[in-house]
Amino acid sequence: MKESAIYVHIPFCDHKCIYCDFYSIVTKDNISNYLGAITKEIINYAKEFSDGQVYKSIFFGGGTPSLMEPDYLKDIINCIKNYYTVSDDAEITIETNPGTVDKNKLLEFIKSGFNRISIGVQSFIDEELKFLTRIHDKDLAINTIENAASVGFENINLDLIFNLPGQSVKNWMYNLETAVKLPVKHISAYSLILEQGTILNKMVLDGRTTLQDSDYDAEIYNITMEFLNRNGFIQYEVSNYAKPGYECRHNKAYWQYKDYLSFGTSAHSFVNGKRWWNYSSLKKYIHNINNLGKAVANFEILTQEQMLNEYVMLALRSDGLNMIKLEEKFGNGWLNSAMSTLKMLERKGLLIIQKDLIRLTQKGYSLCDKILEKIL
Ligand code: SF4
């Protein structure tokens, strides 16, 4: 059976954060219509994608899935399990924001079938949280993590953002030190990215805030890699660190170029080299699902070259490029032509070529984009 993953997009949020460019909607209208449409979409796709596939992970992302009533999400999980082969040990994750859940709701999520929780903490410093326009403070963030652990979530991720305007190394270290003392198994640490169309972008353009430069960003990134690895969180992707055995199975499916189905607004699916994506408009999505059973806005069929590039990029950004698997999939043409550059990068300490595996070093992770530009 082919291993695959399922993603479910819940676009609702209770406000828009200044840095966010995800598709999210600040309204409670249409929630039950939307969740009903997702169920229909799941059932419709089962006709094509239930045979020969075993689904090893389900990920509810957003938006803010934790704003939903647990029973609604339980119905969606049960629907997936009824129509697809989901492995008994499947990783089932819910993205959660502090301030949207109490202990009871967290317990209900466990009863609904979730066994992994990803908590959008972003910072443990109240001033930074205010700047990011998050609805929680430090105490609420810590409480949410402790509550999640106490109701039985063993596999907890927290998200952090570094290099905020004016953030000192001392403040960032405080965030990291607080994180590793908590009962978490996985940390995602991202640099603040200025995305077009966000409120933050307008603030920068208007001169109301200034981002720190890329050298400072690189310094903070290096500190992060060293600190987390030293504290038992092993880096397995540019921005992701986990205690051994707690790497996110769902994200690894993307990075290992496995197939995945995605449901909901703006959701992207990828199966056998074809990628398609849904309408992002909530109304259009619901209308199309109810009338046509699908809400595909567009699709692309990737060429061998595009797939090879994506495969190499995703593997190198994460835990390495397996040369045998690469050859099985794409032949040895690219490897032969890139080998002298790869060896040169190895001499510079940016990657290691070990037996069948090519993987980036810490120095390589920090120059990942430049390395990929050079070899692809
Ligand atoms: S809660 Fe998350 S998805 Fe929603 S607006 Fe904020 S950053 Fe975006």
Residues whose N, C-alpha, C, O or C-beta is under 5 A from the ligand:
A	BS01	SF4	C13 H15 K16 C17 C20 F22 S24 G62 G63
